[in-house]
Amino acid sequence: MSIVRQRLFGMVEGVSIALDSIRANKVRAGLTILGIAVGVFVVVVISAAVHGINASVAKDLEKTGPTTFFVSRFPITFEACDGTDDTCKWLHNPTLTMSDAALLEQLSSVRTVGARLDMQRLIAYKDKRLSGVSVTGFTGNWQELDGGGDIYPGRSFTPSEATAGDRVVVINDELATELFGESDPIDKAIDVGGQPFRVLGVYHYEASFLAGGNKPRAILPIETARKSLGASYDNIGIAVIPAAGTARADAIDDVIATMRGRRALRPGIDNNFAIITQDQLFDVYNKVFGAFFLVMVVLSAVGLIVGGVGVIAIMMISVTERTREIGVRKALGATRADILWQFLVEAVTLTGIGAIIGLVLGTGLAVAINKLSPIAASVPPMAVVAALLTSAFTGVLFGMLPAARAARLDPVAALRYE
């Protein structure tokens, strides 16, 4: 027990001395603490953002249904493309058509097929004009494929309105507020891309990372986008929901066989279209954000190294200034372990203060990101534990050299030091 009490006393004394050292060397200590704080701050903020984005992306993909998959003109690829046929064969893939979607919907293994086309257009109402508004052309079953959200007041466009290409539109909360304020938008005529459209309803959906957050958005029939807004079908995407009781893999096989037959692709010839599953989308997301997270970790490591160098500098100065004190303590019976422990506690105290500051600032920014953006950022408990352990490790690692130097001092020489 005496050894434990001695260590606890040494810890308390080390913390007290470290605080005195900070007050005596404000600039050097401040730079050391700043380096550690920056490193921890970056780790906490990035961890909170990635944690929130992961949850948001998973929720977005879940909304469309776990078995939903997509038929696309181009695959998702990270391969280098120099524009030649050897490296970018997919550039020559033929466009998807509405006839493709209609044919796929006839398959017994498929429950629902829908098409989507994204564009941006100027939208106006009286003297209010909004440029670059996200406009999406959908088939009539868009709510089943888009996932989540309700329409009130009003309604969505009917299948017959979608097929006929009527100039009708559903707007989201943000667009309704921007154009109409508190007044009722239903049956009002708005200008979309220079054409008059009748507002059928207001769509309410939860803002998300993939959807781009709370921004004005309009949804109209895909045929209307072609007829009235001059949109091209060259870049439409097709979503497929397998029939009840049908495995996604079986539905995918049927879709591939149908598309290959429709395009007269002989055996041995690669598909000139792509099948994209939600698993693939999540893998792509993980690759992109994994690289981003790695860069941020490297930047935070730089901050920790800067702080660590500061720990060495300030602790070396502390050892030099307290050489006689170390000699007195050794003369009174303090062992090398006692001296080493004291200086390591001082180093960890410095890095711990920086870690706490970084944690507080990082948590504050994470809360702001959560409130002001579609990213549901939150600081995972493991990030807090990792930040504190990293700061302690940095203190021990970079404080070991000056601590070992202090522990090795000859007590006689130390007592004579001026």
HELIX and SHEET records of a PDB file:
HELIX    1   1 SER A    2  ALA A   24  1                                  23    
HELIX    2   2 LYS A   26  LYS A   63  1                                  38    
HELIX    3   3 LYS A   89  HIS A   92  5                                   4    
HELIX    4   4 MET A   98  GLU A  105  1                                   8    
HELIX    5   5 TRP A  142  ASP A  146  1                                   5    
HELIX    6   6 PRO A  159  ALA A  164  1                                   6    
HELIX    7   7 ASP A  173  PHE A  180  1                                   8    
HELIX    8   8 ILE A  222  LEU A  229  1                                   8    
HELIX    9   9 TYR A  233  ASN A  235  5                                   3    
HELIX   10  10 ARG A  248  ARG A  262  1                                  15    
HELIX   11  11 GLN A  278  GLU A  321  1                                  44    
HELIX   12  12 THR A  323  ALA A  331  1                                   9    
HELIX   13  13 ARG A  336  LEU A  372  1                                  37    
HELIX   14  14 PRO A  381  ARG A  408  1                                  28    
HELIX   15  15 PRO A  411  ARG A  416  1                                   6    
SHEET    1   A 9 ASP A 150  GLY A 154  0                                        
SHEET    2   A 9 GLN A 195  HIS A 204 -1                                        
SHEET    3   A 9 VAL A 168  ASN A 172  1                                        
SHEET    4   A 9 ARG A 217  PRO A 221 -1                                        
SHEET    5   A 9 LYS A 128  PHE A 138  1                                        
SHEET    6   A 9 VAL A 110  TYR A 125 -1                                        
SHEET    7   A 9 GLY A 237  PRO A 242 -1                                        
SHEET    8   A 9 PHE A  69  SER A  72 -1                                        
SHEET    9   A 9 ALA A 274  THR A 277 -1                                        
SHEET    1   B 7 ASP A 150  GLY A 154  0                                        
SHEET    2   B 7 GLN A 195  HIS A 204 -1                                        
SHEET    3   B 7 VAL A 168  ASN A 172  1                                        
SHEET    4   B 7 ARG A 217  PRO A 221 -1                                        
SHEET    5   B 7 LYS A 128  PHE A 138  1                                        
SHEET    6   B 7 VAL A 110  TYR A 125 -1                                        
SHEET    7   B 7 ALA A 189  VAL A 192 -1                                        
END                                                                             
